[in-house]
Amino acid sequence: MVTRRPMRLLAAVAASGLLLSACAQFDDTAADANFAPAPELTPQRGPQPELPEAPGSSEEPGGPGGRDGNSGNEEIPPPDGCTDHDPAVIGTCMDTLVAVTALPPVNGQPAALAAERDTGRVMRVVKGRKPTTFAKLKVTASGDGGLTGLALSPTYQEDGLVFAYITTGTDNRVVRFSDGQKPRAILTGIPKGTSGNRGALAVDGSGALLVATGNAGDTKAAKNPNSLAGKVLRIDTSGKAAEGNPKAGSRVVSSGLHTPGGICASSDGSEVWVTDRAPEADTIHLVESGKPLSTPVWKWKDKPGVAGCADADEGVSVAMSKDAGLHGLAVDENGSVTGKPDVSFDGESGYGRLSGLDVYTPGLAVASTVNKDGGKPVSSDDRVVLLPLNPSGGSDKD
């Protein structure tokens, strides 16, 4: 997973099909006789949406006008209740949105699913419309758990499946659901503790589901090959070990995580990144299949709360959930960071604390905010917003 390509195409969401909002209750049964496996996963990419242009700018479609990363000169009025005048905002007035995944556009308008950590609601947002509940999952939000991971099936066009990482009263687990289908567990028994319950999801270039699990407060469990805690897992849509894993029949790809903030992959799957909140620093790792996580490619000693990540042409971008902003890391062909992070959307010019991050189109990501969790929310928080990805990095390392 570490052979770097000279140039990369960013992962785009599988397209076509319009999801109607629905509300489902979580079925705690892991499987039953009528539960058929999903279709075989194959990478799939669809048409690109036409994105809104920010006021006063012709350089960054969909980017925030008059904010960092944009040359717009027109000042955006502050939010008016749940009405946000920023053209980059596509959903408003939701609860703490830890995870987000891009949806195919709806009538040419940007769309996404966003996960409310505490309520267990999966919200469907479409620009110009009020967010609606797509699914309601039973979660336990204590110990940094709840609803913390979200990903679309790479064959979403055919199966309409969505995956979520949740904490229940007894464990952490991965569930899958679609419009009109009750959520069902595909992987249970991920250890739960008083901390270290957060997990994250992504899909790699081969169509396998990547799962980053917390260590449940037990660093020994993260090193134990027989435990699902503190691991990077690679599974199919039925929860079994994906083909091509380093050890046949084992879901484990790597080990040594504490509290993962996010996981992301390049479009061809050759690179997988995972962010982690370790006791001594926040980190990001380039995953080496079959090897435990070792020296991170970058660490933040000030612990800004590394969260979701997105693979970009020249490197990787990381959302920060304690300090506001998006950090871009430039990476060379060897997978090494070439300079200090390039920080954008911090301070008053940004959107506050960010968490979920997913590639929307090349050079553009969909992000979610967590300002209601200890930040300084505005009237339209928490929001889903489109942000340009520009991991240029600095010229000097720490």
Disulfide bonds with the S-S distance in Angstrom:
Cys82-Cys93 1.99
Cys264-Cys309 2.25
